[in-house]
């Protein structure tokens, strides 16, 4: 009795493995997202737990609520308005990505204005 099958060479084995991985990935991406997760996620957000603060809050209240979710309130040292705006946007993105309450685009400027009015002079 002779062996009818020759062993696969390494290149063919690697190509077959890659092909199976690609097919698996495509099939995995075709799995639909659950309806309840779609409905609860804010547009463009990766976490279903993140939500915006109630509208109509002052810059001071928004600053206190937003910043204290992750750390103690920072010292308001002297920075340029643009530096504070960039820092607030960066922290806001972190809040969204980690499922914390976040600022809407309309709430960012009142927070920056509050910080600028309270920062210590250089």
Secondary structure, DSSP 8 states (H G I E B T S, - for coil): ---------HHHHHHHHHHHHHHHHHHHHTS---HHHHHHS-TT-S-SS--B--TT--HHHHHHHHHTTTSS--------HHHHHHHHHHHHHHHHHTT--B--HHHHHHHHHHHHHH----
